[in-house]
């Protein structure tokens, strides 16, 4: 008898890895933008409304001359209590020489409460801040830095501008008195001790 030809043995089954779908891109997590400020200017006198001010045409001041500034905060975090939208900003002022030597570091020089009556929550548009202060500086160049702190959101932004002080110091008896802030429809912060009667206004147009 003839031997039967050998039959090919079937290959053992191979383990198949499960198909893995390619990774999907995850949508970015939305985050609220932090506090920012636009249109930082030196002004002649204080602003009377949103973008209603006279821009100062020079960055040079006499010793003891009053310095007025303007800016427009945005993205400040607020709260809503059913009747009003509230929040607040605190502004620090640092004065330094061109080589970085700090000659003045005034924390919480201005406290700016935000309160706008409203029937529903929503973003505030048209906010502006006008600040005024006197600085006892000798002749020279200086950089002013405003640190604007968001009291609710916890963030901050910084604004800087360079000024020059020229001329002899004005004797105290010759200085014109600083006028007291006049009542306005704006939300007005009270003068802080030692801040040379800063005029601070935060308003929605």
Order of alpha helices (4+ residues) and beta strands (2+ residues): beta-beta-beta-beta-beta-beta-beta-beta-beta-beta-beta
